[in-house]
């Protein structure tokens, strides 16, 4: 089925919550009926570029539910293929019992791109839905999108019900269920992603992320492309970290917070790099590890050239007896790069000046 805006046209404004397309979550505070949050399972099995197999172009990360085409913009049409699973239990949780056998429902994949201010939908069913898997294929023209595209599964009511049932939606277009979104990244801004450029996500929306006591998380599930996340569940902290000023208390606090985050992240990246070094060839497993070595080899082993320093890093990591010495060496190198005492002193001085 072709992409259509029919879903938009049928949605009820009276019963709907507000959709946050950055995360695909629905604000359900105002919904007076049952809603199945993250009950739909959208899976992406692959993608085509200009109707050809993507080969080694782009990256598909199942663990993060994302596709990255940041390093490959030489295409005109992207075709994303996948499926949406809905089970009978979900259907029964949002429809009255007399509608379970043939619920008046429409299942759709909503395609939204905040930067392009665009929204459309791929309809998977027209009038009813069953507890099963529905395949989809979405075609996206490159010229119509930029930044991030989100694919979000939604189940909506397809017919109005004249006789109400307690805690069940009655209006056409009322959203009944959703699922976690998939993200397609076409290009990045200067502050969007990268080795130490974080993405902001609510940790409470992701089961694999740490709990809300954490400010940041380095996702290494896809080791070829580690990604740093900041916890959007702490909006005040995120606001400080996003401060673009150069003088005053907030920028000083920002520098201290980033220093704290950087220290832990660099340690994780350096340890992973050390473990992956081939001691015979000085080769690493992933491209980002070459960048890490470039940044730190002189501080780690000042008497060695780059190749010899890389080999020594691998040897130190493989020798259990030297592991403690390696960690101390890494700490010194990171401290040389991330000057927390200096930033902290500036923050303290700023505070004293404000008190005076």
Steps between C-alpha positions, in 0.01 A plus 500: 500500500619850427584756762189696588387777732163330567599413856556868575161591363308252714664567834278626779612817676266438793647169614855518371805563709799687366756299307869570557656394171854522636432191709172373359341518844145618554407736781190321628409718798177611332393164355179368657541152353734199499825549311767235434839670525787343301283195430573499126833361384644669191795314350716609208648215297694705247503790259566579133663804346356594160341151487838329533639295788680733738810278522743670736334841463370638827457313828201318649507468881239256628584564866442876468218466250671736261640536150783741433562640151711791625804399296307420181282769346536388139148365449154624407260242645521297821278195541467373857361147536370343818198384696271593788389235749174534691369227729143412588557599862565859391184505290292373793654757735377801296174380336171398663435127517236504227758636253783257569426270205505781242618822662441819299862603485771637277864411544756748367865593498524876552797667328602829655798730450518791748762697305296481179175557691344209316272217605332222304388143554529162336171318556541128566128424544187684385210384717601234753802334655598154619754378748785431256798649315447760227778569248568848370721677248543877529651712224665829597625759253828658612398848390202498738691433822797612705637417841314213668196310376292302752291194414239443772228230504151607605165324540196727466127449516344473153129552570297706743317307771164648592457295819780572741682241706684596818870572446486436123546753219197575281610766250646440156876550494553468876847358554490169685857366499852586392848351485860613537617703200775425252729792413647559154783754516575668169741768614615659823538853620828610660376403847302186414675174581861403446759337725452739792206701366197362682144432398234593754249225586276428800664198664160400636390421143772238448517174693872449437599849620601547866248637750417865556787554744738508201576814302664330205541160336749376242322248279748238378247244377611584146876517567585630154309818581484585875248767587487727803156586639393766749200435721209724397328399824728763662395810300679747727832322457448471123425873488829575674689270263341675201609844623698677227637784710868562576487697824304478822384220726299282257787461247741418785259237632456365147876452462522312831207273412641424156840432653344250738318329212802504268724342759281192534430471128865529396590230752242263347615575145868463585451169682296361212764617252779342705315168509445503123857582392678229302843484664663360186373755247404801717159490331171572673153361427312824439574834335413706809775320692757647264372846597530413869859388455582816306371708789675319783808304389748780573368547854486125561845412368703819445817310409339289226380577149135439410536139381716394792265677745203316351671163536599579858143603581379159382767318698423689819131415464567129451732473801285456810788598729546830314129583480505718810801687365319545169196652672727741686670592172162560336387714794806723464451536125131585537573750777752671273227540240201570726616763747231463766696681775534810281130506405397434859721783627341741251154392616594557864645842420182594315294397802716703740471809276123468494487474880718810536 
